Amino acid sequence: MQVTFRSRLEASDLGRGDGLPDEGAPVLLLQGFFCTRRSLQPLERRLRRDGYQVFSLDLGGLAGRFNTRRIDELARFVRGQVERIYARNPGLAPLTVIGHSKGGLVAAWWVKRLGGHQRVRTVITLGTPHRGTRVAWAGILLAWLLPSLVQMLPGSDFLRRLREGAWPAHVALVSIFSRRDRIAPWPSALIESRVLHGRNVEVEAAHGDYLLKKTIYATMMRELRRVEALDARPAPVRAAPERAA
């Protein structure tokens, strides 16, 4: 299968809806745990309507469809697919990555640990348990089948390693969270204050609302355009050194 993304790409793992614009900032969507790419369609439609180039990846594990694989494994997969895109589209602008729930952790590992900062300017997470979630204990007996559950436990080795080192200074990180979210319960979705261009933005939502509610989409767009405005600022002009009289 071929997918149009500025040029013809041979990428069976890429997905997009009809009406993808030929121009516009590129956005990568990453779905959450046990979700398929189909769950992203409402968000994808809205972004395409607003002029963005949008694509997603098949992160299937269990039964070849649902997002169940290890987070670091998925991050390596994302890196490989994105590099294929840039190899065929060398003039493509830096990406904005929007990750729902576990998808935000995939994005964070790729950007921070696997060189994704070279391709990404902004990461927006929606209900992502950056500090882990106790809900993962509910399926721990199936950890052999669902290994990413162990990685999302509070205090896991994966989360400890993810916190090591500094977040890339030029990549904005925005966590959109809700105190009503029972899957990524407050304060698990908060990012650390030491992230240079990091923001925690609170909304009213249950975990399943992030991809559906118009009010949350409006909040996400405000953050996205805020970062775009920062990127568009002219570089400061250095004053010429004064000559000694």
N, C-alpha and C positions, 0 to 999 in steps of 0.2 A: 504494500500500500504506500502511496505517496501522499504527502501532506504539504499544502502550500504554506510556507512561512517565509515571506519575502522572495524566496526562490524555491524551486522544487527540491524537497528533501526526501531521502529514502530513510524513513524512520517509522517503523511500525509501532513503536512505543509512544509516539506523539499523538495527542488528541486535540481536536478543536471543533468548534461548531461552525455552521455555515455563516457566511458573512464576515469572516475575518478580514479586517482592513489591511491594505498593502503597506500602510505606514502607521506610525504610532509607537509609543513606548512598549517594549515587550514585557509581559508579565507571565511568570510561571506559577501555577497553582499546584499545591501538594495537599492531598487529602489526609484525613485522620485515620486512627486505628480502626480496623475492620470495616473501613469504608471503601467504596470503589470510586473510580473517576466520575461516575455519574452523579455523585453527591455534589460535585462542584459546578454542575450546569447552571443553576440559578445565578451564582456569582459570576461565572464566565459570561453569561448573556449580558449582564449589566455592565461588565467591564468592556466588552466589545461594543456595546451601544455607546459607551463614553469614549470610544476611539482608541482603545488599547489593543495591541496584538496579544492574544491570550493563548496559552497552551498548557497542557497538563501531561503527566506521565502515568503509565500503568504501573502502580506500585504493588501489584498483586503478589500474594504469597499463598495463603490457604485457598485451595481449589483454583489457583491461578487468577483470582479476581480481587480478593480482599487484602487490604493493607495489614499484614501480620508479620512481615519480616523484621529482622533486627534493624535498628535505626541507623547504625553505622554502615551496615551493608546497603541499605537504601540510599544513604548519602553518597556512597561510592557509585552506585548506579546512576543517580542524578548527575553527578559530576561527568560521567562518561557520556550520557545523553546530551548534556548541555555543550560539552566540548565538540560533539559531532555537529551540533547546530552552528556553533561559531566557526568551525572549520569550513562550512559551506556558505556561511554568511559573515565574512570577516568584518563588515562594516556595521554589524548589529550593535545597537546601543546596550549599555549595561542593563541587567535585569532587575526588576522588582519581583521578589518572591513572596507569595502569600501562602502561609501554611496554616491549616486548620488542625488544632489539637496536636496529635503526634507529628503531623506534617511540619509543624513549626520546629520541632526538635530535629527532624531530618534536615531542614534548611540550616539550622544553627550549627549542626555538626559539619555539614558541607562547607559553610562559609568560614567557620573558625578553625577547623582541623584539616580540611582537604583542599585549601586554596580557592574556595568559592568566592572569596572576597575580590578576586581578580575579575569576576564576571558580574558581580552583584553590587548594586548601590543601596538597596533598601530591602529589609526583611520585615514583613508585618505578620505577626502571629495572632491567631484567633482562638482563644481558649486553650492555649498551649500550657501544659504543666511543666514550666521551666524548672521548678523545684521538686518535681515528682508528684505523684498522686496516690493516695492510699487506696483508691478504687482498684488499682492494679492487683491488690491482694485477692480480690474476688475471683480472679482467674489463675491464681498462682499454681494450682494443681495441673494446669494445662501449659505450664511454662515451656515444656519440651516442644509443644506445638506452636506456642505463641511467645517466642523468646523476647519480644520487645516489651512484654509486660514487666519482666524483671528489670529491664533498663529504665522503666518509668516509675519504679518504686522510689520513694523518698530516701535519699542517702545512698542510692545505687552507685556502683563503680562507674557506670556510664555517665551519670550526672556529675559525679566528682571530677571526672576527666574533662567533661565539657566545660566546667567552670574554670579549669586551669588556664592561666594566661589571659591576656587582654583581648577583648573583642576588637576586630579591625576598626581602626579609628575613622575611616572614611565611609563605613557602611552604617546607615541608620538602622536601628532596631526598635520596633514599636510593638508592644504587647497590648492587645485589646482584651480586656478581661471583665468578668462579672462576678459579683459576690453571690449571685444566685446559681452560678455554675457548680454543679455537684460532681462533675467529672474532673475538672481542674479547679478545685475549691480554693477560695482565697485563703492564704496569699500565695498559693503554689504557682500562679500564672505571672507573678511579678518578676521583672528582670532587675538585675542589680543596678544600683545607682551609679556605679563606676563606669558603666557603658557611656562613652562620650556622647554619642547621638542617640541615646536610649530614652524611651518614653513609655510609661504605663498609662493606659487610657481606659477608664472605667465606663462600662455600658450596662444596661439592664437586659439580661439575656439568660436563658437556659443554654446548655451546651449545644443543643441542636439548632439554636436560633442564629448562630453567627453567620451561616451561609444563606439565610433566608430573610431576615428582617431588614426592611428598608432603612430603618434608623441606624442600624449597625453598619450597613453599607455606606450611608452618608458619613458616619464617623470615620470609617476606613478611608474614604475618598478625601476627607479633609486632611488626614494625616499624610496620605500619599501626595497630595498637591502641596502641602507644607514642605515636604522634603524636596519635591521638584522645584519649588521656588528657591530653596536654599542652593540647590545645584545650579540654578540659572543665574545666581548673583555673579557680577563681574569680579574677576580676581583683583585684589587690591593692587594699586599702582605704587611701586616703591619710589620714594622721593630720591632725586639725584643727590649724591653726597655733596655737601658744601665744600667749596675750595677755601683753603686757608688764605686770608688776605695777605 
